[in-house]
């Protein structure tokens, strides 16, 4: 069975799941402490999309998107013609 992950908060005494457990019955668990959390940051620290949103706007290029995409496609290794043997 693959490992399953559930977001949770440890308050110093107990572990509180932030979403429903995807299993029922008794299970062995592995607890990993990822980062400290305070009352204001609990939800944002555990939001997997928060780090994604921080990267938006990181790419800066003055060229139009079509030109950038064309350059990326031209730089790809796979070409329609077979490679020339020298």
N, C-alpha and C positions, 0 to 999 in steps of 0.2 A: 504494500500500500504506500502511495506517495505521502510525503510530509505535507501537512496542511498548516497554514498560518492564520492566526486570529489576533487582531489588535487587542491590547490590554494595557491596563495601568496597574502598577504595583504601588500601594500607598505606604509601604514600610512594614505592613503586616499581612495584607491580603492582596491577591491578584483579582482584578475586576475586568472581566471581558467586556469589550466595547461593542461587540457584535455577537450574534448567536453562534454557538459552537456548531460546526458542520457535521458533528457525529453525536451519537448517543451511547450510553453505557460507559463502562470503565475503559480508560485509555492511559497508556504511559504518555507523558508529555515531556518536552524539552523546553525550558524557559530560558530565553535569551534577553538580557538587559541591553537595550539598544541605545537609549539616551535618557538623561534625567529629564523629568517633566515637572513643571510647576503648574499651579492652578490655571493660569492664563494660557499656557502653551500646550496643554494636554491634547487638545483636538488637532491643532495645526502640526505639531511634531509628528503625530502618527498618521497624518493624512498623506498617503503615498503620492498624491498629485502635487503637493506643495513644492517639492523640489523641481518638478517639471515646470511649473508656472514661473519659478525663479529664473529659468533659462530663456524664457521668451524675450526676444529683442536682443539676444546675445550676438546674433549674426548681423553684421553690418556690411552692406554692399550697395553701392550707388547704382549698379546696373539693374535693368528690369529683370524680373523673375525668369522670363522666357530665355534671356541671354545666359543667365546662370545655369539653367537646366540644360540648355544646348551644350554648354561647355562641359558639364558633368557627363552627359551622354557621349560626347566626343572622346572624353578621356577614358572611357571604359575599355577594358582589355578585350572583351569579346567583339569581334568584328564579323561582318558577313563574309568577307573573303578569307580564305585560309592563309596562314602565315607563309611567307616566302622562305624557301630553304636556300641558304647562301653557301 
